C-alpha cells in the first residue's frame, strides 16, 4: 500500500545545543511524526508536524494499563555527508513482535521506515557530525482510548521523535561495574520480557538504585525461576569470553532480542571466534573467574554499542574482569561496529540503510 506523508514545517526553529553539551535524550528536533489508529478504520493520517506536546484524556488506557511499546535506533552522518541508519528494518520487525504481545495492532513496517527517513530529512540539520555523536530515533506507540475497562484499546498513536545525542563515552570506551541482582526479578518466560515495553524498564528502576548505592552503573538480572541463570544487563544484552569462547544467554522468551546482540554474533562468527548461545549460571561465571578463564565481559545495545564490564559485584564480592580494563575483543568489536555505522569501514553484511 502506498502512503503519502503530509508534512507541516515548523515556523519556529529551536536553538541547537553545542556538540559537547548533547548528552543523551536531552534535546529534541523541530518535528515529529504521528500516525493514528481507530477501530475499524485502522492506521491512518501519517503526518510530520512541529514538535509539540500531546493531549490525552485522563482515562487514556496507556495511563492505567500500560499498553505501550517503543524502539530505539540511530542515524549517523558519514564523512562524505551521507545519512545512514543501522538495520532499521529489524527495529520495526521487533516493534511488531512487541505489538503482538501487548495486543496492539501491527504497523506497516515499510511505512514506519519511510516515516523515519522523511522525518530525518526534514530535520537533517540536527544530525550532529562530531566523533561519536548521532541522531537518536525513538518510535513509540501508546493506547489513547478513554475507557477504564480492562481490554485492548481501540485507539492508538504511533509517534517518532528525534534527539541529537553525544558520544556515549566522552573520554573513550571504558569498563563499567555491574551489580548482580538477587532479590528482584525483571521478567519470566511467558511474560513481557522479550517485548520492548515501558513496564520492563519501570520494574528495574529499584534494582538500578540499589546498584548505584554499591557504586555500580548497571544491573545484571538473573532468571525469575531458578534465580541463578544470567539474563541481561539493564538495557543491554550481555556476553562473556570464557577460555576463548564467547558465551551469551540464549533467547528464552524473557530477554530482549537485541539488534546489536545479533550483529555482534555475526561479527564474531565472521572472525571465526567461537560463540555459544546457551544458559549460563552465575555459579559457572564465578567458577570461571576463580580459575582464571573469565577473560572478558561486555554488554551490547543501541546507546553504548559495546559496554565493557570491568567488574561484577555479587554476594558482597567484587569480581574483577581483565584487571578492570577493556579487553582486546571488546575494543575490536566496538571499533569495527562503530566504523561500519559511520561509514568509515566496509559493510559486508549490508546493515546500513541510506536515509
N, C-alpha and C positions, 0 to 999 in steps of 0.2 A: 504494500500500500504506500502511495506517495503522500508525503506530508509537506505542507507549506508552513514554515515557522514565521509568524508575524514578529517584527522587530520594532520596538519603540525606543528610540535613542534618548538617553537622559540629557536634559538641558543643563543640569548642574553636575559638573565633574568634581570628584573628590581630589583632595591633595594627596599625592602619592608619598608614602613613607620613604625614608632613606634606606638603602640596601642593608646597612648594618643594624637597623632597628626593626627588621621584619619579624623575627621570632617565628612562632607557629600559630596560625589561626587567630591573629590579632587584627588583621586588616582585610577588607573585602572590596571587591572591584565595583565598578559603576552599574553593572547589570546582573540580572539573574534570569533563570529560565523557569517557567511554570507550565505544568500540564495538569488538567483537571480530569477527575473521574466521577461519573454519576451512573447509577443503575437506572435504566438498562442501556443508556447511551454509550457507555464505555469511556475510554480515554479520549479526550478531545481538547481543542483550543490550545495547541502548542504556541508559546509566545516567549519572547525575550523582552523584559521590561526593566526600567530603572530599579536598582536595588532598593528595597523598601521593607518596612515591617509588614507582617501578615496579620489579619484579624480573624480570630476564630471564636465561635460560640463557646461559652464556658462548659457546655455539655459535650464538646467535641470528643470523640472516643479516644483520640490519642492521649488525652489527659488522664483518662480513667482506666483504660485497659491496655495501654502501651502498644497499640498497633502502629509500629513504625519500624522502618529499616533504612539503612544508609550504606554508602560506599565511599571509598577514598582512593583517588588516583592523582597522578601528577602530569603536568605538561612541562616540557623542557625547551629552552631556546638553545639552538646549536650555534657554533662559532660563525657559521655562514648565514645565520638569520632564520633558519627553519624552526618550526614549532613541532615537537614530537611528543606523542602520547605513548606510554608504556603499557602494552597489552590491554587496551581499554575494553575490548570485547569480553575478556574474562571477567571484568568487573560487572558488566551488565548481565552476563550469564549467572554470576553468583548472586546478583541482586534479585533475579527472578527465582532462584532457589530459596532465598530468604523470604521473598514474597509468598511463595507456596507454603512455607512453614508457618507464616503469620496470617494466612488466609487473606492476602492482599492480591488483587488482580495482577496478572503478569503485564509487564510493559513491553512495548515493541523495542527490541534491543537495537535495531538499526536506527529508529527514531531517536533513542536516547543518545547514541553515539553521534548522530548528526547534530543533536542539540548541543552536546559538549563542544563539538567543533565550531559551530556557529557562535556560541557564547564566547569561546576563546578568541575567535576572530573579532568579535565585537569589542572585546576588552584586551586586544592584543598588546596595547602599550603598557599593560600592567604586568606583563611577564618579566620577571627580573632576570638579569643576564650575568650577575656576579657568580663566581665559582661556588658551587654547592647550593645555589638558590633554585627555586622552581615555582610554578603556579599550581597550588593545590586545588583539586576539583572535588567538591563534596555533593554528590547526588543523594537525595533522600526522599522518602515517601511518608506522609502522615495521614492518619484517618481523621476525617473532618466532619463526619455526620454528627449532628447534635441529637443524640439519643443515648439514654443510660441503660438500655437493655444490653445484656451481655451476649453479643452476637457480632459477627464481622460487620464493619462499616459498609455503608452503601455509597459513600463519597470519600474521595481521597485527593490529595495534591502531591504531585511529583515535582520536586524543585531541584535546581542545581545552582550552587553558589561557588564563587571562586575566591581564593585567598593567596596572595603572594607570600611565600614563606622563605625564611632564611636557611642557611646551612644548618643541618641538624647538629653537626659537630663544628662549632665555630672555631675551635683551635685544633681541628684534626680528629680523626677517629680515635676513640679511647674506650677502654673497657668499663663496664658498669657492675655494681654489686647487686645480687639477686637474693631475695628472701623467699625461702621455701615455705609456702602457706600450708599449715597442718590443721587449722581449725575450721576455716570457711571453705565452702565448695562453690565453684563457679557454674558448673554445668554437669549433666549426666547424659548418657546416650538416651535418645528419645526426647530430650528436652530441646532447647533452642541454642545450644552451644555452637552448633555449626552455622547458625544464621547470624548475620551482622545486624543485630537489633539492639536498641538502646538499653534494655534491661540487663543484657550481658555485662555492660560496662558499669551500670549503676551498682550491680551486685558486687563488683570488685573494688569499689572505692574504699570500703572499710579496711580491706586487706592491704590496699595500697598505702593507707595512712599508717598501718602497723609497720609496713616495710620501711617507710620513711623514718619512723622512730628508731629503727635499727640501723639507719644510715644506708639503706639500700634504695635503689632507684626503681626497681621493678619487683613484681611478684611472680614466682614460679608456682603454678597451680598443679595440684595432684588430682587424680581422678576422684569422683564423688562416691564411688562404691567401695573400693579397697583402700582408698586413701594412701596409695603408695606409687601408683603409676604416673609418670610425668605427662602433663598435657600441653600447656603452652605458657608463655611468659607475658603476662599483662595483655598488651595489644599486639603481641608478636608470636610467631611460631618459634620453636627452639631446636637447635642442633647441637650434637656433641661429637667430637672427634675422639674416639677411643681406640687406641692401638692401631691407628692408621685407617680405621673405618669410620665414616660419618654416619651417625645414628640420629633419626628424628622420629618422634611419635607418629604412628600410623593414624590416618584419618579414620576415626572410630565413631563419628556421629556427635561427638561432644566438643570438638575443636574446629577452628575455622580453617577452611581450605584456602590457605594463603596463596596469593598470586606470586609474591616474592619467593615464598617457600618452593613453589613448583619450579620457578625459574632457577633457583639455586640448585635444586636436584638435577635439572637439565644441564646446568653448567658443570657440576661435579662429575656427572656421568660422561660428559664430553671430554673431560680431563682424565678419564679412567680412574677417578677416585671412588673406591667402593662406598656405596650408600645403602643403608638399610632403613626401611620404614617399618617400625615394629613397636611393640610395647617395651618400655624401658622403665624400670623402677628406680626410685630414689636410692634404694639399697644397692642396686647394681652400680649406680653412679658413685655412691660413696665408696664402694669397694674399688672401682676404677681409680678414684682419687687416691685411695690408700696405697694401692700397689703401683701408682705412677703411670698408669696407662690412659688417664684422662688428660688428653693433650690440649684440647681447645673446646670452647663452647661459645655459641653466638645465637642471637635472636635475629629474625628476619621480618620485615614489614615495610609498608609504603613509606612511613615517615623517616626512619633511620636507614633503610635498605638493609644494612648489616650492623648489628649492635653487639660487639664482642662482650663476653661475660668474663669478668676478671675474678669473681669470687661468688660462692654460694653460702648463704647463712642458713644453717639447718640444725635444729635441736641444740641451740646455743653454741654451735661450732661454726667457724668461718673456714670454708674450704677454698683455698687459693688455687686458681687455674692458670697454668703457664706463667707463674710468678706474678699474676695480676697484670700481665701485659697482653697486648693484641697479638694473636697468633698469626703466623705467616699465611695460613689458608684463609683465615677471616679477612686479612688485609687484601689478599689477591682477589677474593670474591667481591669485596667492596669496590676495589679499583676497577675490576672488569665490568661489573653490572652498572656502576655509575658511568663508566666510559661509554657503554652501549647506550644508556639512556640519554646521554648528552650528545650522542652522535660523534664522539671522539674515537670510538673503536668500532670495528665492523660488527654488524648484527647478523650472525649466521643463522639465527633462529627465526628471523622475521618478526620480532617482537614489536618493533617501533612502528607507529602509525602516524602519518603526517596529518596535522590539523589544518 
